């Protein structure tokens, strides 16, 4: 049963300084092959939750288990995880192919023949739709193309858990949808994909939505049920209605809801022995 839930978080809290809580008492369990969106207003704690889940930040309280391994054991989880922060971290003077090639070499622990490295690099280039750009310098690429290179660098070691912070930021609506389709397809390839987003156009593509409001989790459930849960017409109406309300009240509403009873609580019970 544990293998079904590669990300388990219990009572996660992260404080800035001694008192200010950025996220507060969040518990969740996510399955393989799920495409998960972290949504919420500015300053809601989305990035903090993402980086606590992937082991980049140490929570002030609570625990994270990744594929049965404590998030504290960074050396043991490093190869499980891919992480793409909001700012691109690619070397802009390299071509796409060379950036991926050198990144792959730096991650290797054993010597691998060049032809096998090039095969793997070209496979990633093909998968991300970058074939016609492979010999271009990264500085010459569009924002969406650079983001795909950043994703490709993290895909080189075939991570089972993939975390992305605002991967569609700055893209026009057409490119944003293309990126979302790409990431949804990656989730179908036996990966768990978790990303933060502030864009609401394509939230129906997520399997699971986690909604944060001022550090509190006020929804964790199927994307198809979120508007009916909050009794709104659409996601824009949702934000207009929800962000003016008290987060603790909304959190309590979720805890006593049928979504929590039927979706999240059974997952947490299944992982209760961890």
BELURUR-V341972 format. One record per helix or strand of 2 or more residues. SS is the DSSP state (helix for helix, strand for strand). FROM is the first residue (numbers start at 0). TO is the last residue. If there is no record, write none. Layout:
SS;FROM;TO
SS;FROM;TO
//
This chain:
helix;1;3
strand;6;15
strand;19;29
strand;34;39
helix;45;52
strand;60;65
strand;68;69
helix;73;79
strand;80;83
helix;95;106
helix;113;126
helix;130;132
helix;137;139
helix;142;154
strand;160;164
helix;172;187
strand;191;195
helix;202;204
strand;207;212
strand;215;221
helix;222;229
helix;234;241
helix;246;254
helix;257;269
//
